[in-house]
């Protein structure tokens, strides 16, 4: 499984980095968010020397393997999930996967019901993509996600207003390992190595739990 193998290699390289949830929201951010609910945009981690691992398009069959590897290195991640993309979120196995992720201390966030480009949809259809998944996650894990990552990192004024009205904040990834573009395991590992050796101040790394060889 490409993502998991590359992930292990990357985690081994990260002795000098902290691993956290996207944007590593600080106490000050939370105080601001309490006053202004929704509409904030995070383009990167707030915490210096922090790498935020994100996984999109799940839950899928590799979810538990990813959780196992993250636990091995005491790392946490955020899963930007879909409602019906590769598999339906309501299957018993996917319900269990999401609940296991929450129990392990990971974060679950919104990536749209079908992972469709929200800017290509009518406003009412874009709203359904967001709220239908929120409703599912409320049933499955008991909370509405605080964050959303618009599919393909695409948004416009109409989409932004929908998300703000829904009282959610936007998180964008800023480094992709290329798994969605068809890179092999070795090529993805090389992308991880390039990032680690570069010693960035921080990064939000874009992975998919559905990509395999």
ZALUM-414153 format. One record per atom (N, C-alpha, C, CB): y, z, x negated. Coordinates in steps of 0.1 Angstrom, whole numbers, padded with zeros to 4 digits, always signed. Each point is the difference from the previous one (the first is absolute). Glycine has a CB too. Example, Ala and Ser with C-alpha at 12.3 -4.5 7.8 and 13.67 -1.06 7.14 Angstrom:
residues 2
-0057+0078-0132/+0012+0000+0009/+0012+0000-0009/-0012+0012+0019/+0023-0019-0015/+0011+0000-0009/+0011+0008+0008/-0006-0022-0012/
END
This chain:
residues 213
-0012+0000-0009/+0012+0000+0009/+0012+0000-0009/-0012+0012+0019/+0020-0023-0018/+0011-0002-0010/+0010+0011+0000/-0003-0024+0003/+0008+0028+0008/+0011+0010+0000/-0004+0013-0006/+0009-0011+0020/-0021+0016-0016/-0005+0013-0005/-0002+0000-0015/-0010+0004+0022/+0004-0015-0027/-0003-0001-0015/+0014+0000-0007/-0022-0012+0004/+0031+0004+0000/+0013-0001-0006/+0007+0013+0001/+0001-0025+0004/-0002+0032+0007/+0007+0012+0002/-0005+0011-0009/+0003-0006+0024/-0016+0007-0027/-0005+0010-0009/+0006-0003-0014/-0021+0002+0013/+0021-0014-0017/+0006-0004-0013/+0014+0005-0001/-0015-0020-0002/+0023+0018+0013/+0014+0003+0000/+0002+0015-0001/+0005-0021+0013/-0013+0029-0005/+0002+0014+0001/-0003+0006-0014/-0007+0000+0024/-0002-0006-0032/-0003+0005-0013/+0012-0001-0010/-0024-0006+0004/+0033-0004-0001/+0011-0002-0008/+0013+0008+0003/-0009-0023-0002/+0008+0031+0013/+0012+0006+0005/+0001+0015-0003/-0001-0016+0018/-0003+0020-0030/+0001+0014-0004/+0015+0005+0000/-0021-0003-0014/+0030-0007+0012/+0014+0004-0002/+0008-0001+0013/-0001-0007-0023/-0006+0003+0034/+0007-0002+0013/-0005+0010+0010/+0003-0024-0006/+0006+0027+0015/-0004+0007+0012/-0004-0010+0011/+0016+0020-0005/-0025-0016+0013/-0005-0009+0011/+0003+0006+0013/-0018-0010-0014/+0026+0003+0023/+0004+0006+0012/+0001-0010+0012/+0012+0017-0013/-0008-0012+0024/+0002-0008+0012/+0012-0009-0002/-0010+0017+0014/+0012-0028-0006/+0010-0009-0002/+0014+0007+0001/-0014-0018+0008/+0023+0013-0017/+0013+0005+0000/+0002+0014-0005/+0005-0016+0018/-0016+0024-0020/+0000+0014-0004/+0012+0007+0006/-0012-0007-0021/+0012+0008+0034/+0012+0005+0007/+0003+0015-0005/-0006-0015+0020/+0018+0017-0024/+0004+0013-0004/+0005+0009+0011/+0007-0010-0022/-0005+0023+0019/+0005+0009+0011/+0014-0005+0005/-0013+0019-0011/+0021-0024+0003/+0013-0005+0004/-0002-0012+0010/+0010+0008-0022/-0020-0017+0018/-0003-0011+0009/-0004+0005+0014/-0007-0014-0020/-0001+0024+0020/-0005+0005+0013/+0011+0006+0008/-0022+0005-0011/+0032+0002+0004/+0011+0006+0007/+0009-0011+0006/+0000+0019-0016/+0002-0030+0008/+0007-0012+0005/-0007-0006+0012/+0010-0004-0023/-0023+0003+0022/-0008-0007+0010/+0000+0008+0013/-0015-0010-0018/+0017+0023+0017/+0000+0009+0012/+0013-0003+0008/-0013+0018-0012/+0023-0022+0005/+0013-0003+0006/+0001-0014+0005/+0011+0017-0014/-0017-0026+0006/+0000-0015+0003/-0014-0004+0001/+0022-0004-0011/-0028+0004+0023/-0014-0003+0002/-0002-0015+0001/-0003+0021+0012/-0004-0026-0022/-0003-0015+0000/+0011-0008-0007/-0014+0004+0020/+0009-0015-0025/+0010-0010-0005/+0002+0000-0015/+0010+0001+0022/-0015+0009-0029/+0002+0000-0015/-0010-0010-0006/+0007+0025+0001/-0002-0031-0012/-0008-0010-0007/-0003+0005-0014/+0010-0019+0014/-0023+0020-0018/-0004+0004-0013/-0005-0012-0008/-0006+0023+0009/+0013-0027-0019/-0005-0011-0009/-0008+0005-0012/+0021-0013+0008/-0022+0026-0010/-0007+0005-0011/-0002+0015+0001/+0009-0019-0014/-0016+0025+0005/-0002+0014+0000/+0013+0007-0003/-0024-0003-0007/+0025+0015+0013/+0012+0008-0003/-0002+0009-0013/+0005+0000+0024/-0018+0003-0026/-0003+0009-0012/-0003-0009-0012/-0010+0017+0016/+0017-0012-0027/-0002-0008-0013/-0014+0002-0005/+0025+0003-0005/-0029-0013-0002/-0014+0000-0006/-0011+0002+0010/+0010+0009-0021/-0008-0015+0033/-0010+0001+0010/-0004-0014+0004/+0010+0022+0008/-0023-0023-0005/-0006-0012+0005/-0006+0002+0014/-0005-0008-0024/+0010+0001+0033/-0005+0001+0014/-0010-0011+0003/+0022+0011+0007/-0034-0007-0004/-0011-0010+0003/+0000-0002+0015/-0014+0007-0020/+0014-0020+0024/-0001-0003+0014/-0011-0010+0002/+0025+0004+0003/-0031-0003+0008/-0011-0009+0004/+0002-0005+0014/-0016+0012-0015/+0016-0026+0016/+0003-0006+0013/-0012-0006+0006/+0022-0005-0008/-0021+0002+0021/-0009-0009+0008/-0013+0008+0004/+0009-0020-0012/-0010+0032+0010/-0012+0008+0004/+0002+0006+0014/-0006+0005-0024/-0003+0004+0028/-0011+0004-0007/-0011-0010-0001/+0005+0023+0007/-0013-0023-0018/-0011-0010-0001/-0011+0007-0008/+0016-0019+0000/-0027+0012-0002/-0012+0005-0005/+0001+0007-0014/-0012-0017+0013/+0022+0013-0021/+0002+0006-0013/+0009+0013+0000/-0003-0023-0009/+0007+0027+0021/+0009+0011+0001/-0005+0013-0007/+0009-0010+0021/-0022+0013-0018/-0006+0013-0005/-0001-0001-0015/-0012+0003+0022/+0008-0015-0027/-0001-0001-0015/+0013+0002-0007/-0018-0016+0004/+0029+0011+0002/+0014+0002-0005/+0003+0015+0000/+0007-0023+0008/-0010+0030+0003/+0002+0014+0001/-0007+0008-0011/+0003-0003+0025/-0016-0001-0027/-0008+0006-0010/+0006-0001-0014/-0020-0004+0014/+0025-0008-0017/+0006-0002-0013/+0014+0007-0002/-0012-0022-0001/+0019+0023+0012/+0013+0007-0001/-0003+0015-0002/+0011-0017+0015/-0021+0022-0008/-0003+0014-0001/-0005+0004-0015/-0006+0000+0025/-0001-0010-0031/-0005+0003-0013/+0012+0002-0010/-0020-0014+0005/+0031+0007-0003/+0011+0002-0009/+0012+0008+0007/-0006-0022-0010/+0002+0029+0020/+0010+0009+0007/+0013-0008+0004/-0010+0020-0012/+0008-0032+0016/+0011-0008+0004/+0001-0002+0015/-0002-0012-0022/+0014+0010+0027/+0002-0002+0014/+0007-0013+0002/+0002+0024+0005/-0004-0030+0007/+0005-0013+0003/+0005-0001+0014/-0016-0010-0017/+0022-0001+0021/+0004-0003+0013/-0007-0012+0005/+0023+0011-0004/-0029-0010+0016/-0007-0012+0006/+0009-0005+0011/-0023+0010-0006/+0028-0022+0004/+0007-0007+0010/-0010-0008+0008/+0022-0002-0014/-0026+0007+0025/-0011-0005+0008/+0004-0010+0011/-0012+0021-0006/+0003-0028+0011/+0001-0009+0012/-0008+0005+0011/+0005-0020-0015/-0003+0015+0027/-0008+0004+0012/-0011-0010+0002/+0020+0010+0010/-0018-0022-0012/-0011-0010+0002/+0003-0012-0009/-0003+0007+0024/-0001-0006-0037/+0002-0010-0010/-0014-0005-0004/+0023+0009-0008/-0029-0002-0002/-0013-0003-0004/-0010+0007+0009/+0007-0002-0024/-0004+0014+0029/-0009+0007+0010/+0009+0008+0009/-0019+0001-0017/+0014+0002+0029/+0007+0008+0010/+0001+0015-0005/-0007-0016+0019/+0019+0021-0018/+0002+0014-0004/-0008+0010+0008/+0023-0007-0008/-0027+0004+0020/-0006+0009+0009/-0015+0001-0002/+0017-0005+0016/-0023-0003-0025/-0015+0002-0002/-0002+0014-0006/-0003-0025-0004/-0009+0031+0008/-0003+0013-0005/+0001+0002-0015/-0015+0002+0020/+0011-0012-0027/+0001+0001-0015/+0014+0000-0005/-0022-0012-0001/+0031+0004+0007/+0013-0001-0004/+0008+0013+0004/-0001-0025+0001/-0002+0030+0010/+0006+0013+0004/-0004+0011-0010/-0001-0007+0024/-0012+0007-0028/-0004+0010-0010/+0007-0003-0014/-0023+0001+0012/+0024-0013-0015/+0007-0003-0013/+0014+0005-0001/-0014-0020-0002/+0021+0018+0013/+0014+0004+0000/+0001+0016+0001/+0006-0021+0012/-0015+0027-0005/+0000+0014+0000/-0004+0006-0013/-0005-0001+0024/-0004-0005-0031/-0003+0004-0014/+0011-0001-0009/-0023-0007+0004/+0031-0004-0003/+0012-0002-0009/+0010+0012+0002/-0004-0025+0001/+0006+0028+0012/+0010+0011+0003/-0005+0013-0005/+0007-0012+0020/-0020+0015-0019/-0006+0013-0005/+0001+0001-0015/-0015+0000+0020/+0015-0012-0027/+0001+0000-0014/+0014+0000-0005/-0021-0013-0001/+0031+0013+0010/+0014+0002-0004/+0007-0013-0002/-0007+0020-0010/+0001-0031+0014/+0007-0013-0001/+0009-0002+0012/-0019-0009-0013/+0028-0001+0012/+0009-0003+0011/-0004-0013+0007/+0019+0011-0013/-0018-0011+0026/-0002-0012+0008/+0013-0006+0005/-0023+0009+0007/+0025-0021-0008/+0013-0006+0004/-0003-0014+0008/+0012+0011-0020/-0001-0016+0025/-0001-0012+0009/+0002-0013-0007/+0008+0015+0019/-0017-0024-0017/+0002-0014-0005/-0001-0010+0011/-0010+0008-0022/+0012-0004+0034/-0001-0009+0011/-0014-0001+0006/+0019-0013-0010/-0020+0010+0023/-0013+0000+0006/-0009-0011-0006/+0010+0009+0021/-0005-0021-0022/-0008-0011-0006/+0005-0005-0014/-0004-0007+0023/+0013+0014-0029/+0006-0004-0013/+0007-0013+0001/-0018+0013-0011/+0024-0016+0023/+0008-0012+0001/+0014+0001-0005/-0014-0006+0020/+0020-0004-0024/+0014+0000-0004/+0009+0003+0012/-0005-0017-0019/+0011+0029+0018/+0008+0004+0012/+0012-0009+0002/-0008+0023-0004/+0013-0029-0006/+0012-0008+0001/-0003-0013+0007/+0009+0010-0021/-0022-0014+0022/-0004-0012+0007/-0003+0002+0015/-0009-0008-0022/+0011+0020+0026/-0004+0003+0014/+0013+0003+0008/-0022+0010-0008/+0020-0012+0022/+0011+0004+0009/+0001+0016-0001/-0004-0020+0015/+0016+0025-0013/+0002+0014-0002/-0010+0009+0008/+0024-0005-0003/-0027+0001+0016/-0009+0008+0008/-0014+0000-0006/+0014-0005+0020/-0018-0007-0026/-0013+0000-0007/-0001+0007-0013/-0003-0022+0011/+0014+0022-0018/+0001+0008-0013/-0001+0015+0003/+0014-0018-0010/-0007+0022+0021/-0001+0014+0004/-0014+0004+0004/+0024-0002+0008/-0031-0006-0002/-0014+0003+0004/-0009+0002-0013/+0003-0013+0022/+0000+0004-0032/-0008+0001-0012/+0002+0014-0007/+0003-0025-0003/+0009+0031+0005/+0003+0013-0006/-0005+0011+0008/+0020-0010-0011/-0016+0010+0024/-0003+0011+0009/-0015+0001+0003/+0023-0001+0009/-0030-0010-0007/-0014+0001+0003/-0008+0007-0011/+0002-0022+0013/+0002+0019-0025/-0007+0007-0012/+0004+0014+0000/-0001-0021-0013/+0013+0025+0015/+0005+0014+0001/-0009+0007+0010/+0024-0006-0007/-0026+0000+0019/-0007+0007+0010/-0015+0002-0004/+0015-0010+0017/-0020+0001-0024/-0014+0001-0004/-0001+0011-0011/-0004-0024+0005/+0013+0025-0014/-0001+0010-0011/+0003+0014+0006/+0008-0017-0017/+0000+0018+0027/+0003+0012+0007/-0013+0006+0006/+0023-0007+0005/-0031-0003+0001/-0013+0004+0006/-0010+0004-0011/+0004-0015+0019/-0004+0008-0030/-0011+0001-0010/+0003+0012-0010/-0004-0025+0002/+0016+0026-0007/+0003+0010-0010/+0010+0010+0005/-0004-0017-0018/+0009+0015+0030/+0009+0011+0006/+0014-0001-0003/-0019+0013-0001/+0024-0023-0007/+0014-0001-0003/+0004-0015+0000/-0001+0021-0014/+0014-0023+0017/+0006-0013-0001/+0005-0001-0014/+0007-0001+0024/-0010-0011-0031/+0004-0001-0014/+0015+0000-0002/-0021-0013-0004/+0026+0019-0006/+0014+0000-0003/+0005-0013-0007/-0002+0025-0002/-0007-0032-0004/+0003-0012-0008/-0006-0012+0005/+0003+0014-0020/+0003-0025+0018/-0005-0014+0003/+0003-0009-0011/+0003+0004+0024/-0012-0013-0027/+0002-0010-0010/-0001-0013+0008/-0009+0013-0020/+0020-0020+0022/-0001-0013+0007/-0009-0010-0007/+0023+0004+0010/-0033-0010-0003/-0009-0009-0007/+0008-0010-0009/-0016+0002+0019/+0011-0005-0031/+0006-0010-0009/+0013+0005-0005/-0012-0018+0012/+0016+0031-0010/+0013+0005-0004/+0011-0007+0007/-0009+0006-0022/+0007-0012+0034/+0010-0008+0007/+0006+0008+0011/-0012-0021-0006/+0025+0021+0006/+0007+0006+0012/+0014-0007+0001/-0012+0022-0003/+0017-0021+0015/+0014-0005+0003/+0007+0010+0008/-0007-0024-0001/+0019+0021+0006/+0008+0010+0007/-0007+0005+0013/+0020-0011-0009/-0027+0001+0016/-0007+0004+0012/-0011+0009-0003/+0006-0022+0010/-0014+0019-0020/-0012+0008-0004/+0005+0014-0004/-0013-0020-0006/+0024+0020-0002/+0005+0013-0005/+0004+0009+0011/+0008-0011-0021/-0001+0005+0031/+0005+0008+0012/-0012+0005+0008/+0021-0014+0001/-0032+0006+0000/-0012+0005+0007/-0006+0012-0007/-0004-0023+0008/+0003+0022-0021/-0006+0011-0008/+0009+0013+0001/-0011-0017-0015/+0024+0015+0014/+0009+0011+0000/+0000+0007+0014/+0015-0011-0017/-0015+0003+0027/-0001+0006+0014/-0013+0007+0002/+0014-0019+0008/-0025+0015-0015/-0013+0006+0000/-0001+0013-0009/-0010-0022+0006/+0021+0025-0012/+0002+0012-0009/-0010+0000-0011/+0008+0012+0019/-0009-0024-0026/-0008-0001-0012/+0008-0006-0011/-0020-0003+0014/+0015+0006-0026/+0007-0005-0012/-0009-0011-0006/+0011+0023-0005/-0004-0031-0003/-0007-0012-0006/-0003+0002-0015/+0012-0015+0017/-0024+0011-0021/-0004+0001-0014/-0004-0014-0005/-0007+0024+0003/+0013-0028-0014/-0003-0013-0006/-0008+0002-0013/+0020-0011+0011/-0030+0003-0013/-0007+0001-0013/+0008-0008-0010/-0022+0002+0011/+0021+0001-0024/+0007-0007-0010/-0008-0005-0012/+0020+0013+0007/-0034-0011-0005/-0009-0005-0011/-0013-0003+0007/+0011+0013-0018/-0015-0026+0017/-0013-0004+0006/-0010-0003-0011/+0012-0010+0019/-0025+0015-0017/-0011-0003-0010/-0006-0014+0003/-0004+0024-0002/+0009-0031+0012/-0004-0014+0002/-0013-0002+0007/+0012-0005-0019/-0018+0016+0025/-0013-0001+0006/+0000-0009+0012/-0005+0022-0008/+0016-0022+0016/+0002-0008+0011/+0001-0015-0004/+0011+0019+0013/-0007-0022-0025/+0002-0013-0005/-0013-0006-0006/+0024+0005-0004/-0035+0003+0005/-0012-0005-0006/-0003+0003-0014/+0002-0017+0016/+0005+0026-0022/-0003+0004-0014/-0013+0007-0001/+0025+0002-0005/-0032-0004-0006/-0013+0006-0002/+0002+0015-0003/-0010-0022-0008/-0001+0029+0007/+0000+0014-0004/+0007+0002-0014/-0021+0004+0014/+0016-0013-0023/+0006+0001-0014/+0015-0003+0000/-0022-0006-0009/+0026-0003+0017/+0014-0004+0001/+0008+0011+0006/-0006-0024+0001/+0001+0031+0009/+0007+0011+0007/+0001+0012-0010/-0009-0008+0022/-0002+0010-0030/+0000+0011-0010/+0011-0003-0010/-0024+0004+0004/+0026-0017-0008/+0010-0003-0009/+0014+0002+0005/-0016-0017-0010/+0018+0014+0023/+0013+0003+0006/+0003+0015+0000/-0003-0020+0015/-0007+0028-0012/+0001+0015-0001/+0004+0004-0014/-0017+0003+0019/+0010-0009-0029/+0003+0004-0014/+0014-0004-0004/-0024-0003-0005/+0028-0009+0010/+0014-0004-0003/+0010+0010+0005/-0007-0024+0000/+0005+0029+0012/+0009+0009+0006/+0000+0014-0007/-0004-0011+0022/-0008+0016-0026/-0001+0012-0007/+0006+0000-0014/-0021+0005+0013/+0019-0016-0020/+0005-0001-0013/+0016-0002+0000/-0022-0010-0007/+0027+0005+0018/+0014-0002+0001/+0008+0013+0002/-0005-0023+0010/-0002+0033-0006/+0006+0014+0003/+0012-0001+0008/-0009+0007-0021/+0008-0013+0034/+0011+0000+0009/+0005+0014+0004/-0008-0023+0008/+0020+0024-0004/+0004+0013+0005/-0008+0004+0012/+0024-0005-0008/-0027-0005+0017/-0009+0003+0011/-0004-0014+0006/+0012+0022+0005/-0021-0021+0005/-0004-0013+0006/-0008+0003+0013/-0001-0011-0023/+0002+0002+0032/-0009+0001+0012/-0010-0012-0001/+0018+0011+0015/-0030-0008-0017/-0010-0011-0004/-0007-0004+0013/-0003+0010-0023/+0002-0023+0024/-0005-0007+0012/-0014-0004-0002/+0023-0009+0006/-0033+0015+0002/-0014-0003-0001/-0005-0003+0014/-0003+0014-0020/-0009-0020+0021/-0006-0002+0013/-0014+0006+0000/+0013-0021+0004/-0017+0028+0006/-0014+0006+0000/-0010-0010+0006/+0010+0023+0002/-0005-0035+0001/-0009-0010+0007/-0004-0012-0010/+0011+0006+0022/-0005-0006-0034/-0003-0011-0009/-0012+0003-0008/+0025-0006+0000/-0034-0004-0001/-0012+0002-0008/-0004-0013-0006/-0007+0019+0014/-0002-0019-0024/-0005-0012-0006/-0014-0003+0005/+0013+0005-0021/
END
